């Protein structure tokens, strides 16, 4: 494989994993944009989506279509439940209280699934034919094609939902000024629940796609992808949906190129190093705007 072909191969691999990070990062950035909460339990929604899919296929032997939609619905409902039980009572509390609660919810979910399924990784069922498609010297797996296609499609649909629909406009209004939005007749509680539901559904899809690409699941599998997706959201500008997408793709491409040209062991160090450099130069993220707060 010549130099150009190798670079293109790594670039395609980076776009593949970057599209998954971008999907997951959207959940972080949507929730932060609405209630300024860093939902660290979001990484475990990835894990829940993977396990729900596993149970639907292996235990209940459901048709593939049903087995893929059901986990998304279950994670969507789980996101609403988590928000109502854990975060809603703390809405007027200091942000540190909500942050600690988010970490606690994360540990709770991990240990519940640890108790149920054990610590040993479980092989994820093969849903997509892994055989590659040859384009000249390039080998592109069907999983890559489908993952990128689904991710880009969902990002476009989310963007249209936020900009064109009434619930989406309500989300934007609440993110700007919850008090003013409530005076205009917007149900703030329902809008926040809808935000958690949407973010959790996207996280579930990200978890399914991640498990298809890396077919071993365990109760702690969502920690690192969730952390990288959070970094992607911060890199692009936390609270900004296009920023989450951009950050996800940058993270994925940087990780892939590092593995291909430097060392797989240094991939995480390089990715987080990029975050440090970017935030040193532009603390609000690539697409973020500096906002001055009055004291």
N, C-alpha and C positions, 0 to 999 in steps of 0.2 A: 504494500500500500504506500503510495507516494505521500509527500508532505501535505499537499492540498487535500487529498482524500482523507488522510488521518484527521486533519483539522476539521473538515466537514463532518466526519463521523462523530468526533467529540462534541461538536456544536449541536448536532442532532440529539445526542444523548443528553446534553445540557438542557435543551429546550424541552425534552421529555420530562425530566425530573423537575425542571423549573416550572412547568405548567402545573404540576401537582402542588409545589410550594405556593404558587400564586393562588390556587383555589383555596388552600388552607388559610393563607394569609388574609384572604377576604373576610373570613370570619372574625379574625382579630381586629381588623381595621374597621369593620362595620360596628362592632360593639363599642370600640373605643370612640368612634366618631359620635355615637349616640350618648353614652353615659360616662365617657372618659374612664372606662374600666379595662384593665389588661386581664382578659379572661384566660388565665393559665390552664384552666380545665379544658380549654378548647382542643389542646393536643390529645386529650383522652377521648374526645369525640371521634378522632381518627381511629383509635383502637376499637372503640365500640362499633363503629361502622364495619370494620374488618371482621370482628367476632360475630356480629349479627348476620353478616353475609355467610360466614362459615356455617353457622347453625342452620340458616335457612336452606343451604344447599346440601350439607352433609347429614344433618339430623332430620330435617323435615322433608328433604328431597323435593323442594319446590321447583317449579320451572324457572329457568334462568332469569327471565324478565321479572317475574314476581320476586325472586330471591334478591334481585338487585334494587328493586324499588322499595321493598319492605324495610330494609335497614335504613334507608334515607328517611322514611317516615318515622321510624322508631327514634332515630337520632334527632330529628326535628322536634318530636314531642319531648325527648329528653332535655333538649336545649331549653324549651319553654319551662319544664319542670324545675330545672336547675336555677333558672332566673327567678322564678316565683318563690322557691323555697330558700335559696341561699343568698341571692343578691337584692331582691326587692326590699326585704326588711332593712337593708343597710344603705338604701339609696340616699338618705340624708346624713349618713355617717361619714367620717373622714375616709379619704380614698385608701389609706393604709389598711383600714378594717376590711374593706371589700377585697383588696389585694390578697391579704392573708386568708380570707375566706376562699378565694379562688384557688389558692395553693392547697388548702384543706380539701376542697371538692376534688381536686386532681388526685390527691393521695387516696381519697375515699374510693373513687372510681377504679383506680389501679388495683387497690387491695380487694375490692369486691370481685373483679374479674380474675385476680390472682387466686382467690379462694375457690372460685368456681372452676377455672380451667387449669390451674397449676402454673408453675413457672417455666416449664419446658416449652420451647417454640413448637407450634403446630403447623404442618404444611397446609398452605392455603390451596383450595381446589383450583385446577386449571380451567379457566373460563374462556380464554382467548387462545387460539393457536399461536404458539410462540415462534413458529418458523419465520425467518426473516424474508423480506422482499429485497431482491437485488436491483440496485440502480447503478449500473456500471460497477465501480469498485466499492460502492457503499452498500452496507447491509443494514436495512432498517426493519425492525421487527413490526409485526402487525400491532403489538401492544403499544408501541410508540405512536403509530398513526392514530389509533383509536383514542389513546390518552390525550394527545394534543388536540385532536378534533373535539372531544367532549369538553375539555377544559376551556378552549377558546369559545366554543358555543355557549357554555354556561356563563362565561365572563361577559359576552355580548348581551345575553338575555338579562343578566343582572344589571348591566348598565342601562338597558332599555327600561327595565322595571323601576330603577331608581329615578330615572329622568322623566318617564312618560306616564306612569301610573299614579293613581291617587295615593295608595299606601306608600309608594316610593317617595312621592313629594312630601308626605307626612314625615317620613324618616329624615329627609333633608331639613325640614322645618324644626323638628325636635333637636337635631344635631346643632342647629344654629342657636336656638333659644327655646328651651323647653317651656319656660313660663309663657312666652308670647304664643307659642304653638297651642298651649292649653287654652289661652284666652280666645284663640281663633276657632275653638271647637274640636281640636285634635285630641283624641284619647291617647295620652302619653304612655300609659301603662301598656295598652294594646300594641302601640307602635314599638315599644322596647321589646315586648315579647315576640313580635313579628321579626325584629332584627335578630334576636337570638335564634329563632326558628330557622331563618334563612341562612345565617352563618353556620349553624349546626348541620343543616342539610348539605351545604357545600363542603363542610369538613368531612361528612360521611362519604360523599362521592370521592373526595381526595383520599380518604382512608382505603376505600375499595380499589381505586386505581393504584395506590402505593402498594397494596398487598398483591395485586396482580403482577406488578413489576418486580417486587421483592417478596416471593411467596412463602414467607415464614412469619407467623403472627405470634405475639406474646403480650402479656398485660402491660408491658412497659414500652411497647413499640412506638407509641405516639409521642414519646418524650422528645427525641431528637428531631423528627420531622416537624413537630409542633414548635420547637425552639427555633429551628431554621425558618419556618414560616413567619414566626413572630419577628425575627431579625429582618426578614424580607419586607414585612410591613413597616418596620421602623426605617429601613433603608430607603424605601420609596416615599415615606412620609406617612406616619401613623394617622389613621382617620381619613385617608384619601384613597378611594377605591382604585383609580388608575395607578397610584403609587404602589399599592400592594401587588398589582399585576407586574409592574415593571421590576419591583424588588425581587419577586419570585423568579422571574426569568434570569435576572442578573445572578442571583444566588445559584441557580441550577447550572448555568453556563460556566460560572467561575469554578464551581465544584468539579464539573466534568473536565474542564481544561487542566485543572490542577492534577487530577487523577491521571490524565493522559500524558502530561508533559513533565510533571514534577514528581509527585509521590501521592499515593492514595492516603497515606498516613497524615499528610499535611493538608488535605483538602479542607477539613473543618477550620484549621488555623488560618488558612488563606481567606476563606469565606468571612470569618469573623474579623479578620484583619481589614478586609475591605470595608466592613461596617464602621470600624473605628476611624479609618481614614476619611470616609464620607461624612460621618457625623462631626469629625474635627473641623472639616471645611464648611459643612452645611448642617448644623445641628437639627434642623427641622426635617431633614431627609431630602431626597432628590427633587421631589415635587411638592414638598411642604413649603408653607409660608411662615415667616417669622411673625408671631403675634405678640404684641406687647400687652401685658396685663397691668391694669391700674391697681395700685396698692392703696 
